[in-house]
Amino acid sequence: MDVIEYLMDGDPAIRWQVLRDLTDASAEDVAAERARVASEGWGARLLALQAEDGMWDGGVYRPGWVDESRPMYDAWTATHFSLQQLVDFGVDPADERMRQAIARVRDGVRWDQPGSPPYFDGEIEPCINGVALSIAAYVGEPGDAVVKTLLDTRLDDGGWNCWAEYGATTSSLHSTICVLEGLLDWEQATGGTEEARAVRLAAEEYLLDRRLFRRRRTGEVIDPRFTMTSYPVRWFYDVLRGLDYLRRARPAGDPRCAEAIELLRAKQGPDGAWRLENTHEGPTPFEMDGEREGFPSRWVTLRALRVLRWADAAGG
């Protein structure tokens, strides 16, 4: 099949990114397609689910209906992950519907614990703060408070771990990729600071020293799930997410990505598409048409193709 045609048969959230990242379409064509995300398809559906108090599904990190006696229960319908998804969709932050949604969050949403700060000031866990910083950078909200917390919570090995407050001393790729994305997005939006940039580059070394998925000392695969494609990524790490980050952070490439890139190449099917291999289970606002575990995925294919385009251009 024609893989670009397959992608362009999808939602506007997919189509505009295909035009931008894979076809070298004009800026006018990209902008026209992007403008449809807030009014059609998945983007419009998700925007419509926000309540007047600024929240999605009655909660900030976890929906209001979740049983607090089950602290590890994953659900993806509350405010934090809904905002993350809107950014992934690429809803234009200048669109009036998006501006109203963000104003409601800014003015009315605080983290779930009593006495918590406003949403855009962040909280404690670095994986949450990294995503919140990406969102703030995308919609033009200040992120300085979140950046300070992230710099203060970095571990000695150069990365982050959401269990550090409970004694963890070794970084987690899950936490670290969320922070890396947030710091890069904030730096690109604001210019950043020398300190934050140095911290980000050091954390990239933590990722690259492990070839994106192997233990540094033994060479063993850290977790087989890291080699599997997933979407939406939520707070989870995988090789495709790591490569998609490095595509933006290191345009010239890095030879330590070579094995991860070949792993990704090998996953392309004979039809030119990539399959969704690992779904992060939990209630979602709605199912995205055509996105089912074990089947070809437009999201995975889009992300894989733009990673390989970068790798080929960089000589990888």
C-alpha positions in Angstrom: 0.0 0.0 0.0 1.0 3.6 -0.3 1.9 4.4 3.3 1.5 8.2 3.0 -2.0 7.6 1.5 -2.7 5.3 4.4 -1.7 8.0 6.9 -3.6 10.7 5.1 -6.8 8.7 5.4 -6.6 9.3 9.2 -7.6 12.0 11.6 -6.6 15.6 11.0 -4.3 15.2 14.0 -2.3 12.7 12.0 -2.7 14.4 8.6 -1.2 17.7 9.5 1.9 16.1 11.0 2.3 13.9 7.9 2.2 17.0 5.7 4.8 18.8 8.0 7.2 15.9 8.7 7.0 13.5 5.7 5.9 15.3 2.6 7.5 18.8 2.7 4.1 20.4 2.1 3.9 24.2 2.1 3.4 26.0 5.3 0.0 27.1 4.1 -1.2 23.6 3.5 0.2 22.4 6.9 -1.5 25.3 8.7 -4.8 24.7 6.9 -4.9 21.0 7.9 -3.8 21.8 11.4 -6.6 24.3 11.8 -9.1 21.4 11.5 -7.8 19.6 14.6 -9.7 21.8 17.0 -13.0 21.5 15.1 -13.0 17.9 13.7 -12.1 14.5 14.9 -10.1 13.5 18.0 -9.0 17.0 18.9 -12.6 18.4 18.9 -13.9 15.4 20.8 -11.3 15.8 23.5 -11.8 19.6 23.8 -15.5 19.1 24.2 -15.0 16.8 27.2 -13.5 19.6 29.4 -15.8 20.8 32.2 -16.4 24.4 33.1 -14.1 24.1 36.1 -11.2 23.3 33.8 -10.9 19.6 34.5 -11.4 16.5 32.5 -13.3 13.7 34.2 -13.3 15.4 37.6 -9.6 15.1 38.4 -6.2 16.4 37.6 -3.8 13.4 37.5 -6.5 10.8 38.3 -10.2 11.0 37.4 -12.6 12.0 40.2 -14.2 8.5 40.2 -11.0 6.5 40.9 -10.9 4.7 44.2 -8.1 6.3 46.2 -7.5 3.0 48.0 -6.0 1.7 44.6 -3.1 4.1 44.2 -1.5 2.3 41.2 -4.7 2.3 39.1 -4.0 3.7 35.7 -6.6 5.8 34.1 -6.0 8.3 31.3 -9.1 10.4 31.3 -8.3 13.2 33.7 -6.9 16.6 33.1 -3.1 16.0 32.9 -3.2 13.2 30.3 -5.9 15.0 28.3 -3.7 18.0 28.0 -0.8 15.8 27.0 -3.0 14.3 24.3 -4.1 17.7 23.0 -0.4 18.6 22.6 0.2 15.3 20.8 -2.7 16.1 18.5 -1.2 19.4 17.8 -4.2 21.5 18.4 -3.1 25.1 17.5 -2.5 26.9 20.8 -3.8 30.1 19.2 -7.1 28.5 18.3 -9.8 30.2 20.5 -11.2 26.9 21.7 -7.7 25.8 22.9 -7.1 29.2 24.4 -10.3 29.0 26.4 -9.5 25.5 27.5 -6.1 26.5 28.8 -7.5 29.6 30.5 -9.9 27.3 32.5 -6.9 25.2 33.5 -4.8 28.2 34.5 -7.5 29.9 36.5 -9.2 26.9 38.1 -7.1 23.7 38.2 -4.9 22.8 41.1 -3.2 19.5 41.8 -5.3 16.9 43.5 -3.9 17.1 47.0 -5.3 19.8 49.4 -3.3 23.0 49.3 -1.6 22.1 46.1 -0.2 24.7 43.7 -1.9 25.6 40.4 -1.5 23.1 37.6 1.2 25.0 35.7 3.4 25.3 38.8 3.9 21.5 38.7 4.1 19.1 41.6 6.7 16.6 42.9 7.2 13.6 40.6 9.5 14.3 37.7 7.6 12.2 35.2 4.5 14.4 35.9 6.5 17.6 35.9 8.2 16.8 32.7 4.9 16.4 30.9 3.4 19.4 32.6 6.4 21.5 31.4 5.9 20.3 27.8 2.3 21.4 28.0 3.2 24.7 29.5 5.8 25.4 26.8 3.3 24.4 24.1 0.5 26.7 25.2 2.8 29.6 26.3 2.4 29.3 30.1 5.3 30.0 32.4 7.3 26.9 33.3 10.0 28.4 35.5 8.7 26.8 38.8 8.6 23.4 37.2 12.1 23.8 35.8 13.4 24.7 39.2 11.8 21.6 40.7 13.3 19.4 38.0 16.8 20.7 38.4 16.5 20.3 42.2 15.3 16.6 41.9 17.9 15.3 39.4 19.8 12.3 40.7 23.6 11.9 40.8 23.6 9.6 37.7 22.2 12.4 35.6 18.5 11.4 35.2 15.4 11.3 37.3 13.2 8.7 39.1 9.7 9.3 40.4 10.5 7.0 43.3 13.4 9.2 44.5 11.3 10.6 47.3 10.9 7.0 48.6 14.7 6.3 48.4 15.4 5.4 44.8 19.0 6.5 43.8 19.1 5.2 40.2 17.4 7.0 37.4 14.4 5.6 35.5 14.1 5.9 31.7 10.4 6.4 32.2 10.9 9.5 34.3 14.0 10.7 32.4 12.4 10.8 29.0 9.4 12.8 30.3 11.8 15.4 31.8 14.0 15.5 28.7 11.0 16.2 26.5 9.8 18.9 28.9 13.2 20.6 29.2 13.7 20.6 25.4 10.2 22.0 24.7 10.7 24.7 27.3 14.2 25.6 25.9 12.8 25.8 22.4 9.9 27.9 23.5 11.7 30.4 25.8 15.4 30.1 25.0 16.0 28.3 28.3 19.0 28.8 30.6 22.6 27.5 30.4 22.1 25.5 33.6 19.0 23.8 32.3 20.6 23.0 29.0 23.6 21.5 30.6 21.4 19.3 32.8 19.4 18.2 29.7 22.5 17.3 27.7 23.8 15.3 30.7 20.6 13.4 30.9 20.8 12.6 27.2 24.1 11.0 27.9 22.3 8.8 30.5 20.0 7.6 27.7 22.7 7.3 25.0 25.2 5.5 27.2 22.6 2.7 27.4 22.0 2.6 23.6 18.4 3.6 24.5 17.4 0.2 25.9 20.4 -1.7 27.3 22.0 -1.9 30.7 25.3 0.0 30.6 27.3 -2.6 32.5 26.0 -5.9 31.1 24.5 -4.9 27.7 21.3 -6.8 28.6 17.9 -5.4 27.5 16.6 -3.4 30.5 13.0 -4.3 29.9 11.6 -6.1 26.8 8.7 -3.6 26.7 11.3 -0.8 25.9 11.7 -2.5 22.5 8.0 -2.4 21.8 6.1 0.4 20.0 3.4 2.1 21.9 0.9 5.0 21.7 -0.2 7.0 23.5 3.0 7.0 25.5 1.6 8.6 28.7 4.6 8.4 31.2 6.1 5.2 29.7 9.4 4.9 27.9 10.2 2.9 24.8 12.8 3.0 22.1 10.6 4.9 19.6 9.9 7.6 22.1 13.6 7.9 22.8 14.4 8.2 19.2 11.6 10.7 18.5 13.0 12.9 21.2 16.6 12.6 19.9 15.4 13.4 16.4 14.5 16.9 17.7 17.3 17.2 20.2 20.2 16.1 18.0 19.5 16.9 14.4 23.0 15.7 13.4 22.3 12.3 15.0 24.5 10.2 17.3 26.1 6.8 16.5 24.9 5.4 19.8 21.4 5.4 18.3 22.3 2.9 15.6 21.1 -0.3 17.2 17.8 1.3 18.3 17.3 2.6 14.7 17.9 -0.8 13.2 15.5 -2.3 15.7 12.9 0.1 14.6 13.6 -0.5 10.9 13.1 -4.2 11.4 9.6 -3.7 12.8 8.3 -2.2 9.5 5.7 -4.5 7.9 5.6 -5.5 4.3 2.8 -3.0 3.8 5.1 -0.2 4.9 3.3 0.3 8.3 4.3 -0.4 11.9 2.1 -2.2 14.3 1.0 -1.0 17.8 2.7 -3.5 20.0 2.1 -2.4 23.5 -1.0 -0.6 24.8 -0.8 1.0 28.2 -4.0 -0.2 29.6 -6.5 2.0 31.4 -9.8 3.8 30.7 -9.4 6.4 27.9 -11.7 9.3 26.9 -12.5 7.5 23.6 -11.0 5.0 21.2 -9.0 6.4 18.4 -10.2 4.8 15.2 -7.7 2.4 13.7 -5.5 2.2 16.8 -5.6 -1.3 18.2 -2.8 -3.4 19.7 -1.4 -5.9 17.2 -2.6 -4.0 14.2 -1.1 -1.4 11.9 -1.1 2.0 13.7 -1.1 5.4 12.0 0.4 7.0 15.1 3.3 4.5 15.3 3.9 4.6 11.6 4.0 8.4 11.5 6.5 8.6 14.4 8.6 5.7 13.0 8.8 7.3 9.5 9.9 10.7 10.8 12.5 9.1 13.0 13.9 7.1 10.0 13.8 10.2 7.8 16.0 12.0 10.5 18.3 8.9 10.8 18.8 8.7 7.0 19.5 12.4 6.7 22.0 12.2 9.6 23.7 9.2 8.0 22.2 6.7 10.5 
